């Protein structure tokens, strides 16, 4: 592995303890046994969310796990080991993948994932060359919050359909997720969705709702299922809004890590975007879900004070190794609709409220009619899932809602300034990481 950027960590202190008030920096590590233990925590932290996306979209779970592991390793290399992060499945892809699957099957959805990754990579190149300030001006908090909120709330009908397939199982799953959130602290509390799904799965198995036939037929060792993408012009409008969310998440992640480690990471912001773009493109070419930086793993770092990228190398390698056990993936694929419906009710609602959180944290002023119009109009379009077909292109609620948020904000602000009838300050910073959309 000699010559790979970001390797060659120096030992932190005695390699066994972290002195109060200090942190293990990205270019440091603890002893290898302790580093592997932290890496295992990162695998557990990302596990539930990374698997939930392929389960909700119908993608092969093992394939998604493989590309999340490979994507994480590529991210560490491209950012030269300066930004600790796990690249797991992005919840922002749920709605466009589901819509594209209905229109063009799995290949068409994968083509959309590849296109989103390519756009994200191009944005990363621009940011690396000229900086990220222009992104804050294009997408101020009121716009970013609206986009995040409408992506989550647009999925409400899907959650309802899955929930009603087995209402009792779904209700128990929701209850378990909520109880775990308030009963446990630390890592267990942050794994509420994963534990809730496990509880719901146990209930579904007792009720005879789980079909184990595929598990018995699956081999113990073998490569995941790969699917090639097909490219359809009509899905472009579905996936472009996702790029805006991924930009906000990646920039927010870099800023969060910089704040917690005391390092200036602005010079590698563009690299982070490019890395996630490449990882997403790679996933789309083989049958995996699009990726993003994970807030769950930020939590592991914050609690352990270990920001070493060595731990993420361990997590990435473990993810790749787990992906070549088909029987393991077959077990994951047996999670029934009722359990997914229960998890979806919580998850999609949380995504929607994350948009509201962005507004609150950035003190968006809704007495300003421009902000009110941006949020109100875009949310109605997204929740109602308006559609507009132009030739071969079909724009759904997320695309139209995103377009409305951007157009209304910038057009109303321009007209208001010209006429002297409205005023809105130009934010120059992206909001704090809105959480994983994953």
C-alpha positions in Angstrom: 0.0 0.0 0.0 3.1 2.2 -0.2 2.5 5.4 -2.1 -1.2 5.6 -1.4 -2.1 9.1 -0.1 -3.1 9.4 3.5 -1.3 6.3 4.9 1.6 6.3 7.3 -0.3 7.4 10.5 1.8 8.4 13.5 0.9 6.9 16.9 -1.1 9.1 19.1 0.5 9.2 22.6 0.9 5.8 24.0 -1.5 4.3 21.5 -3.9 3.3 24.2 -5.6 6.3 25.6 -6.9 9.7 24.5 -6.0 12.5 27.0 -9.0 14.6 28.0 -9.3 17.7 25.9 -7.3 16.1 23.0 -8.4 14.2 19.9 -6.8 11.5 17.7 -6.2 13.5 14.5 -6.9 12.1 11.0 -3.2 11.5 10.4 -2.8 9.7 13.8 -4.0 6.3 15.1 -4.2 4.3 18.3 -2.8 0.8 18.5 -4.0 -1.4 15.7 -6.3 -3.5 18.0 -8.0 -0.3 19.3 -8.1 1.1 15.7 -9.9 -2.1 14.5 -12.3 -1.8 17.3 -13.2 1.8 16.4 -13.5 0.7 12.7 -16.0 -2.0 13.8 -18.0 0.7 15.5 -18.1 2.6 12.2 -19.4 -0.5 10.4 -22.2 -0.9 12.9 -23.0 2.8 12.8 -23.4 2.8 9.0 -25.0 -0.6 8.7 -28.7 0.1 9.2 -28.9 3.1 7.0 -26.7 1.7 4.2 -28.8 -1.4 4.0 -32.2 0.3 4.3 -31.8 2.2 1.0 -31.4 -0.9 -1.2 -34.2 -2.6 0.7 -36.5 0.3 0.1 -35.6 0.6 -3.6 -35.2 -3.1 -4.5 -31.4 -2.9 -5.2 -29.2 -5.9 -4.1 -28.0 -5.1 -0.5 -24.7 -6.9 -0.9 -23.9 -4.9 -4.1 -24.7 -1.6 -2.3 -22.4 -2.7 0.6 -19.6 -3.5 -1.7 -19.6 -0.1 -3.4 -20.0 1.8 -0.2 -16.9 0.1 1.1 -15.0 0.7 -2.2 -16.3 4.3 -2.3 -15.1 4.9 1.3 -11.6 3.7 0.4 -11.5 5.9 -2.7 -12.7 8.9 -0.7 -9.9 8.5 1.8 -7.3 8.2 -1.1 -8.7 11.2 -3.0 -8.8 13.5 0.1 -5.3 12.3 0.9 -6.4 11.0 4.3 -7.4 14.4 5.6 -11.2 13.9 5.8 -12.4 10.9 7.9 -15.7 9.7 6.5 -17.7 6.7 5.6 -19.6 6.9 2.3 -22.9 5.1 2.8 -26.2 4.9 0.9 -27.8 8.3 0.5 -31.5 8.7 1.4 -31.7 11.5 -1.1 -31.7 8.9 -3.9 -34.8 7.1 -2.6 -37.5 9.0 -4.4 -35.7 9.4 -7.8 -34.6 5.8 -7.8 -38.2 4.6 -7.0 -39.6 6.8 -9.8 -37.0 5.8 -12.3 -37.5 2.1 -11.5 -41.2 2.4 -12.3 -40.4 4.0 -15.7 -37.3 2.2 -16.9 -36.4 -0.6 -14.4 -33.3 -0.9 -12.4 -30.9 -0.1 -15.3 -32.6 3.2 -15.9 -32.4 4.1 -12.2 -28.7 3.2 -12.1 -28.2 5.5 -15.1 -29.7 8.3 -13.1 -27.3 7.5 -10.2 -24.3 7.7 -12.6 -25.4 11.0 -14.0 -25.9 12.5 -10.5 -22.4 11.3 -9.6 -20.9 12.9 -12.8 -22.6 16.3 -12.0 -21.3 16.1 -8.4 -17.8 15.4 -9.6 -18.0 18.4 -12.0 -19.1 20.6 -9.1 -16.2 19.3 -7.1 -13.8 20.3 -9.8 -15.2 23.8 -9.9 -15.1 24.1 -6.1 -11.5 22.9 -6.0 -10.6 25.6 -8.6 -12.6 28.6 -7.4 -13.8 27.7 -3.8 -17.3 27.0 -2.4 -18.6 30.5 -1.7 -20.8 30.5 -4.8 -22.7 27.5 -3.6 -23.9 29.4 -0.5 -25.2 32.2 -2.7 -26.9 29.8 -5.1 -28.5 27.7 -2.3 -29.0 29.8 0.9 -30.5 28.0 3.9 -34.1 28.7 3.0 -33.6 27.0 -0.3 -31.5 24.1 1.0 -34.0 23.4 3.8 -36.9 23.4 1.4 -35.1 20.9 -0.9 -34.3 18.5 2.0 -37.8 18.8 3.4 -39.6 18.1 0.2 -37.4 15.1 -0.6 -38.4 13.4 2.6 -42.1 14.4 2.5 -42.4 13.4 -1.1 -41.9 9.8 0.0 -44.8 9.7 2.4 -47.2 7.8 0.1 -44.5 5.0 -0.3 -44.2 4.7 3.5 -48.0 4.5 3.8 -48.2 1.7 1.2 -45.6 -0.4 2.9 -47.0 0.3 6.3 -50.5 -0.9 5.4 -49.2 -4.2 4.0 -48.7 -5.3 7.7 -50.0 -2.6 10.0 -49.2 -4.4 13.3 -45.7 -5.3 12.4 -45.1 -1.7 11.1 -46.5 -0.2 14.2 -44.3 -2.3 16.4 -41.3 -1.3 14.3 -42.1 2.4 14.7 -42.6 2.0 18.4 -39.3 0.2 18.8 -37.4 2.9 16.9 -38.9 5.6 19.1 -38.3 3.7 22.4 -34.7 2.9 21.6 -34.1 6.6 20.8 -35.0 7.7 24.3 -34.0 4.5 26.3 -30.4 4.3 25.3 -27.4 6.7 25.2 -24.3 6.8 23.0 -24.0 4.4 20.0 -27.1 2.4 20.8 -29.3 5.5 20.8 -27.9 6.5 17.4 -28.7 3.0 16.0 -32.4 3.3 16.8 -33.5 2.6 13.2 -31.3 -0.4 12.9 -32.5 -1.8 16.3 -36.1 -1.0 15.5 -35.8 -2.9 12.2 -34.3 -5.9 14.0 -37.2 -5.9 16.5 -39.8 -5.5 13.7 -38.0 -8.3 11.8 -38.3 -10.6 14.8 -42.0 -9.9 15.1 -42.5 -10.4 11.4 -40.7 -13.8 11.6 -43.0 -14.9 14.4 -46.0 -13.8 12.5 -44.9 -15.8 9.4 -44.2 -12.7 7.2 -40.6 -13.6 6.4 -39.8 -15.8 3.5 -36.4 -17.6 4.1 -36.4 -19.6 0.9 -33.8 -17.4 -0.8 -31.4 -17.7 2.2 -31.2 -21.5 1.9 -30.5 -21.2 -1.8 -27.8 -18.5 -1.5 -24.1 -19.5 -1.5 -21.8 -18.8 1.4 -19.1 -17.1 -0.7 -19.5 -15.3 -4.0 -19.6 -12.0 -5.8 -22.6 -9.7 -5.4 -25.1 -9.3 -8.2 -24.1 -6.7 -10.7 -26.4 -4.7 -13.1 -25.3 -2.4 -15.9 -26.9 1.1 -16.1 -29.0 2.3 -19.1 -29.2 6.0 -19.7 -32.6 7.7 -20.3 -33.0 11.4 -20.8 -36.3 11.4 -19.0 -34.7 10.7 -15.6 -32.4 13.7 -15.6 -35.1 15.9 -13.9 -35.4 13.2 -11.1 -31.8 13.1 -10.1 -30.5 16.7 -10.5 -32.1 17.9 -7.2 -30.2 15.1 -5.4 -26.9 16.7 -6.4 -27.8 19.8 -4.5 -28.4 17.8 -1.3 -25.2 15.9 -1.7 -23.3 19.2 -2.1 -24.7 20.5 1.1 -24.0 17.2 2.9 -20.4 17.0 1.8 -19.6 20.6 2.6 -21.3 20.3 5.9 -19.4 17.2 6.7 -16.0 18.8 5.9 -16.9 21.8 8.0 -18.0 19.6 10.9 -14.8 17.6 10.9 -12.7 20.8 10.6 -14.5 22.2 13.6 -14.0 19.1 15.7 -10.3 18.6 14.8 -9.2 22.2 14.6 -7.9 21.6 11.1 -8.3 23.9 8.1 -10.0 21.5 5.5 -11.3 24.1 3.1 -8.5 23.3 0.6 -9.9 19.7 0.3 -13.6 20.5 0.0 -13.5 20.2 -3.7 -11.7 16.8 -3.4 -14.4 15.6 -1.0 -17.1 16.4 -3.6 -15.1 14.8 -6.4 -14.6 11.7 -4.3 -18.3 11.3 -3.5 -19.1 11.9 -7.2 -16.7 9.2 -8.3 -18.0 6.8 -5.6 -21.6 7.4 -6.8 -20.7 6.9 -10.4 -18.9 3.7 -9.6 -21.9 2.4 -7.6 -24.3 3.3 -10.4 -22.2 1.4 -13.0 -22.5 -1.9 -11.1 -25.9 -1.9 -9.2 -25.2 0.0 -6.0 -27.0 3.0 -4.5 -25.6 6.5 -4.6 -23.4 7.5 -1.7 -22.9 10.4 0.7 -20.9 11.2 3.8 -22.5 9.8 7.0 -23.6 11.7 10.0 -23.9 8.5 12.1 -20.1 8.1 11.8 -19.6 11.7 12.9 -21.4 10.6 16.1 -18.9 7.8 16.6 -16.0 10.1 16.2 -17.5 12.8 18.5 -18.0 10.2 21.2 -14.7 8.4 20.9 -12.6 11.5 20.1 -10.9 9.3 17.4 -10.9 11.0 14.0 -8.2 8.7 12.5 -8.7 7.7 8.9 -7.1 4.4 9.8 -10.4 3.4 11.4 -12.2 4.2 8.2 -9.8 2.0 6.2 -10.8 -0.8 8.6 -14.5 0.0 8.1 -14.2 0.1 4.3 -12.3 -3.2 4.1 -14.8 -4.9 6.4 -17.7 -3.7 4.3 -16.1 -5.1 1.1 -15.4 -8.5 2.8 -19.0 -8.7 4.1 -20.3 -8.1 0.6 -18.9 -11.3 -0.8 -21.0 -13.5 1.5 -24.3 -13.9 -0.6 -26.1 -15.7 2.3 -25.6 -12.6 4.4 -27.1 -10.4 1.7 -30.0 -12.9 1.2 -30.8 -12.6 4.9 -30.9 -8.8 4.6 -33.2 -9.0 1.6 -35.8 -11.0 3.5 -36.9 -7.9 5.5 -40.7 -7.7 4.8 -42.6 -4.7 3.6 -44.3 -4.1 7.0 -41.0 -3.5 8.7 -39.8 -1.3 5.9 -43.1 0.7 6.2 -42.5 1.3 9.9 -38.9 2.4 9.4 -40.0 4.5 6.4 -42.6 6.4 8.5 -39.9 7.5 10.9 -37.1 7.9 8.4 -39.0 9.9 5.7 -40.5 12.1 8.4 -37.0 12.7 9.9 -35.7 13.7 6.5 -38.5 16.2 6.1 -37.8 17.7 9.6 -34.1 17.9 8.8 -35.1 20.6 6.3 -36.9 22.5 9.0 -33.8 22.1 11.3 -31.7 23.8 8.6 -34.2 26.8 8.7 -34.1 26.9 12.5 -30.3 26.6 12.9 -29.7 29.3 10.3 -32.5 31.6 11.8 -34.4 31.8 8.5 -36.9 34.7 8.9 -40.3 33.6 7.7 -41.8 37.0 8.2 -40.0 37.8 5.0 -42.4 37.1 2.2 -39.7 35.7 -0.1 -38.7 33.0 2.4 -42.3 32.2 3.0 -43.0 31.8 -0.7 -39.9 29.7 -1.3 -40.8 27.2 1.4 -44.6 27.2 0.9 -44.7 26.7 -2.8 -41.9 24.2 -3.1 -43.2 22.0 -0.3 -46.7 21.8 -1.8 -45.3 20.9 -5.2 -43.0 18.2 -3.6 -45.6 16.7 -1.3 -48.3 16.6 -3.9 -45.8 15.2 -6.4 -46.6 17.5 -9.3 -45.4 16.2 -12.7 -44.6 18.0 -15.9 -43.7 16.3 -19.1 -41.7 18.1 -21.8 -40.9 15.9 -24.8 -38.9 12.9 -23.5 -38.3 14.7 -20.1 -40.6 14.1 -17.2 -40.1 16.3 -14.1 -41.6 15.0 -10.9 -42.4 16.7 -7.6 -38.8 16.8 -6.3 -37.4 18.2 -9.5 -40.2 20.8 -9.8 -40.1 21.7 -6.1 -36.4 22.2 -6.3 -36.6 24.3 -9.4 -39.4 26.3 -7.8 -37.4 27.0 -4.6 -34.4 28.2 -6.6 -36.4 30.3 -9.2 -38.7 31.9 -6.6 -35.9 32.9 -4.3 -33.6 34.4 -6.9 -36.3 36.0 -9.1 -38.3 37.5 -6.2 -35.0 38.8 -4.6 -34.0 40.4 -7.9 -37.3 42.0 -8.5 -37.6 43.2 -4.9 -34.2 44.8 -5.0 -34.9 46.5 -8.3 -38.2 47.8 -7.1 -37.0 48.5 -3.5 -39.9 46.5 -2.1 -38.1 43.6 -0.4 -34.7 42.9 1.1 -32.9 39.6 1.9 -29.4 39.2 3.0 -27.1 37.0 0.9 -25.8 34.1 3.1 -22.2 33.2 2.2 -21.9 30.0 4.1 -23.6 26.7 3.6 -25.7 25.5 6.5 -24.4 23.0 9.0 -24.5 19.4 7.7 -28.3 18.5 7.4 -27.7 14.9 8.3 -27.3 11.9 6.1 -30.0 11.6 3.4 -28.8 9.7 4.3 
